[in-house]
């Protein structure tokens, strides 16, 4: 919504909407519609997504990403590409995925992350019970290892809408028995739309400025 607010201000168009929220620590492709085009956003909501995920092994965090401090840090000298590749294969296909503890899923009328933070006395069993209730069927279409160095892997994931890459990172770490969390995330694709086709917010601002100048000069 921060992006939507900025684009609304730049374009001076009141009706602006987006398709597919990104976590605050993530970047990449986002489809944005203006004016009457916002009515078509539902057409994009269920398109598959593609991500480049940077995953750190040998530690965990409560949020499953780098927003919170590490814990359960262990030595992973015996971890190698072959082990990671074998584990990634296990996640391909249709799976049931629990949401992260800190997510925007609704529970008892509140966003799950707000509910957890307000109920800070909840034990791990209660939290896992809530996550179990809110689990969802997702599809991992493709998952591949780009590289692995110093305990950090770059993973390419193509998945269905509604997939939590943070949870995927945590689940992979659990399956390997060493823990893992998401360090960085870039969305590279939504359906047939690719990051290479997109323009940045700065480029959008430049285009708006150029159009305003042309309007002032009477050319458009």
Backbone torsions as a table, in degrees:
resi	resn	phi	psi	omega
1	UNK	NA	-24.0	174.6
2	UNK	-61.5	-42.0	178.9
3	UNK	-65.1	-44.8	179.6
4	UNK	-59.3	-43.3	-179.9
5	UNK	-62.3	-41.1	-179.5
6	UNK	-67.7	-42.5	-179.6
7	UNK	-68.9	-34.0	176.2
8	UNK	-62.7	-41.9	-179.9
9	UNK	-67.4	-42.4	-178.4
10	UNK	-68.1	-43.5	-175.3
11	UNK	-82.9	-20.0	-174.5
12	UNK	62.4	25.1	174.6
13	UNK	-103.7	123.8	-173.6
14	UNK	-70.7	-38.3	-175.4
15	UNK	-93.0	103.7	179.2
16	UNK	-134.5	135.2	179.5
17	UNK	-140.0	163.2	-179.6
18	UNK	-127.8	165.2	-178.8
19	UNK	-124.6	99.6	176.1
20	UNK	100.0	101.4	-179.1
21	UNK	-69.0	145.5	171.8
22	UNK	-112.8	142.9	174.6
23	UNK	-62.3	153.6	-178.9
24	UNK	-54.8	-31.6	-177.5
25	UNK	-88.3	-2.8	-178.8
26	UNK	-97.2	162.3	174.1
27	UNK	-140.5	-175.0	177.1
28	UNK	117.1	-156.0	-170.1
29	UNK	-73.5	134.3	172.2
30	UNK	-140.7	131.6	177.0
31	UNK	-88.5	126.0	-178.7
32	UNK	-123.6	137.7	179.3
33	UNK	-119.8	149.3	-178.2
34	UNK	-123.4	143.4	174.7
35	UNK	59.8	-133.0	-176.9
36	UNK	-64.4	-23.2	-179.2
37	UNK	-64.9	-18.0	179.4
38	UNK	-63.5	-21.7	178.9
39	UNK	-67.5	-18.9	-177.9
40	UNK	-94.5	0.6	-176.2
41	UNK	-60.4	-30.5	179.1
42	UNK	-61.0	-25.2	179.9
43	UNK	-66.5	-22.2	-176.2
44	UNK	-102.3	-13.5	-171.3
45	UNK	-60.1	-37.8	-174.2
46	UNK	-100.1	12.7	177.4
47	UNK	-70.1	151.2	178.2
48	UNK	-65.9	156.0	-179.8
49	UNK	-119.3	155.3	175.8
50	UNK	-131.8	137.2	-175.4
51	UNK	-135.6	151.6	164.2
52	UNK	-107.1	114.3	-175.8
53	UNK	-111.0	129.4	174.4
54	UNK	-99.8	116.2	-173.7
55	UNK	-116.4	128.9	176.4
56	UNK	-101.5	130.7	-179.9
57	UNK	-102.7	156.7	177.0
58	UNK	93.6	11.3	178.1
59	UNK	-161.9	162.0	176.9
60	UNK	-127.5	163.3	167.9
61	UNK	-138.1	156.5	-178.0
62	UNK	-64.6	-30.8	-178.2
63	UNK	-92.9	-2.7	-177.8
64	UNK	69.3	9.1	175.7
65	UNK	-140.3	-172.1	-174.0
66	UNK	-82.1	7.4	179.9
67	UNK	-69.8	-27.9	-177.1
68	UNK	-119.4	160.1	-175.4
69	UNK	-67.9	155.3	179.2
70	UNK	-74.1	151.5	169.6
71	UNK	-148.9	173.3	-176.9
72	UNK	51.0	47.1	-179.7
73	UNK	-77.7	128.1	-179.2
74	UNK	-133.8	164.5	176.9
75	UNK	-76.0	134.1	-179.0
76	UNK	-125.6	34.6	-179.7
77	UNK	-60.0	-25.0	-178.6
78	UNK	-89.7	0.0	178.7
79	UNK	-82.0	133.9	-179.9
80	UNK	-140.9	175.2	-177.2
81	UNK	-60.7	-39.7	-177.9
82	UNK	-59.9	-44.2	179.5
83	UNK	-64.3	-41.4	-179.9
84	UNK	-65.9	-44.4	179.8
85	UNK	-59.4	-44.3	179.1
86	UNK	-62.2	-38.8	-179.5
87	UNK	-71.2	-40.0	179.2
88	UNK	-59.6	-36.9	179.6
89	UNK	-59.8	-31.0	-178.5
90	UNK	-68.0	-19.6	-176.5
91	UNK	-95.7	-6.8	-179.4
92	UNK	-74.0	135.8	-179.9
93	UNK	112.1	-161.3	-179.0
94	UNK	-86.4	126.2	179.7
95	UNK	-137.5	157.8	172.1
96	UNK	-93.6	125.0	-175.4
97	UNK	-121.2	130.6	173.8
98	UNK	-80.8	146.6	175.9
99	UNK	-72.9	159.9	173.6
100	UNK	-62.6	158.3	177.1
101	UNK	-56.9	-44.8	179.0
102	UNK	-101.0	93.1	179.8
103	UNK	-142.0	172.9	-178.0
104	UNK	-91.5	7.1	175.3
105	UNK	-61.0	143.3	-178.9
106	UNK	-86.6	140.0	176.3
107	UNK	-147.3	121.3	-177.9
108	UNK	53.6	41.5	175.4
109	UNK	79.7	5.5	-179.9
110	UNK	-131.0	155.6	172.6
111	UNK	-61.3	140.3	-174.6
112	UNK	-57.3	-39.9	-178.5
113	UNK	-65.8	-33.6	177.5
114	UNK	-71.0	-40.6	179.8
115	UNK	-62.1	-45.0	-179.5
116	UNK	-64.2	-43.4	-177.5
117	UNK	-67.0	-35.7	179.0
118	UNK	-72.8	-34.1	179.9
119	UNK	-99.2	58.3	-173.0
120	UNK	-69.7	-0.9	176.9
121	UNK	-95.1	-1.9	179.9
122	UNK	-60.5	135.7	176.6
123	UNK	-85.5	170.1	-175.1
124	UNK	-61.5	-33.3	179.6
125	UNK	-65.4	-40.4	178.2
126	UNK	-64.8	-41.7	179.7
127	UNK	-63.2	-44.9	-179.7
128	UNK	-65.3	-32.2	177.3
129	UNK	-65.5	-41.6	177.9
130	UNK	-64.6	-44.4	179.2
131	UNK	-61.7	-37.7	179.5
132	UNK	-64.7	-40.8	179.4
133	UNK	-62.2	-37.6	-174.1
134	UNK	-94.6	10.4	-177.7
135	UNK	-65.5	155.9	-171.9
136	UNK	-140.0	147.2	176.9
137	UNK	-81.2	126.0	179.4
138	UNK	-128.9	170.9	179.2
139	UNK	-127.9	123.3	171.3
140	UNK	-96.9	103.4	-176.6
141	UNK	-72.0	-46.6	179.0
142	UNK	-145.0	142.8	175.0
143	UNK	-147.7	123.2	-175.8
144	UNK	-140.4	151.4	179.3
145	UNK	-91.8	120.5	178.1
146	UNK	-82.7	-49.5	175.2
147	UNK	-160.3	164.4	178.8
148	UNK	-145.0	124.1	-177.6
149	UNK	-154.3	133.5	177.5
150	UNK	52.4	41.0	176.2
151	UNK	79.6	6.2	-177.9
152	UNK	-121.9	129.8	-178.7
153	UNK	-115.5	144.8	171.6
154	UNK	-106.7	119.7	-172.8
155	UNK	-121.8	133.8	177.2
156	UNK	-98.5	123.5	-175.9
157	UNK	-127.0	128.3	170.1
158	UNK	-115.8	123.4	-168.6
159	UNK	-145.8	170.6	177.5
160	UNK	-76.1	162.5	174.5
161	UNK	-60.9	146.0	178.7
162	UNK	91.4	0.4	179.2
163	UNK	-79.2	132.9	174.3
164	UNK	-96.4	111.2	-179.9
165	UNK	-70.3	-29.4	175.2
166	UNK	-59.6	-46.6	179.1
167	UNK	-65.3	-39.8	178.3
168	UNK	-58.3	-44.3	178.3
169	UNK	-61.2	-45.4	179.4
170	UNK	-63.8	-42.0	-179.9
171	UNK	-64.8	-40.1	178.3
172	UNK	-62.6	-43.1	178.3
173	UNK	-62.7	-39.9	177.9
174	UNK	-65.3	-41.8	-179.1
175	UNK	-63.9	-34.6	178.3
176	UNK	-80.4	-14.6	178.4
177	UNK	78.6	16.8	-177.9
178	UNK	-124.6	-7.9	-176.7
179	UNK	79.7	152.9	178.1
180	UNK	-165.8	157.7	173.9
181	UNK	-149.1	162.2	-177.5
182	UNK	-82.7	118.5	179.2
183	UNK	-87.6	-37.7	-175.0
184	UNK	-155.1	150.7	-178.1
185	UNK	-146.9	131.7	175.1
186	UNK	-127.3	124.6	175.0
187	UNK	-83.8	119.4	-174.9
188	UNK	-103.3	-12.8	-179.2
189	UNK	-158.4	148.2	172.2
190	UNK	-134.8	108.8	-175.0
191	UNK	58.2	-125.6	179.3
192	UNK	-91.6	7.1	179.6
193	UNK	-95.8	136.0	-174.5
194	UNK	-124.1	152.1	-177.9
195	UNK	-57.4	-34.3	-179.0
196	UNK	-62.9	-22.0	-179.1
197	UNK	-86.3	-13.7	-171.8
198	UNK	-80.8	164.0	171.1
199	UNK	-115.8	151.3	179.5
200	UNK	-80.2	167.4	177.1
201	UNK	-61.2	-39.8	178.9
202	UNK	-62.7	-40.3	178.0
203	UNK	-66.8	-38.0	176.8
204	UNK	-62.2	-43.4	179.5
205	UNK	-62.2	-39.4	178.3
206	UNK	-63.9	-43.5	179.6
207	UNK	-62.8	-41.5	178.4
208	UNK	-63.3	-43.0	179.6
209	UNK	-62.7	-42.0	179.1
210	UNK	-64.6	-40.6	178.9
211	UNK	-65.6	-39.9	178.9
212	UNK	-63.9	-39.2	178.3
213	UNK	-64.9	-40.4	178.3
214	UNK	-65.5	-37.5	177.8
215	UNK	-65.9	-39.4	179.2
216	UNK	-64.9	-34.6	-178.1
217	UNK	-82.1	-8.7	178.7
218	UNK	84.3	8.3	-179.8
219	UNK	-74.9	-35.2	176.8
220	UNK	-125.5	NA	NA
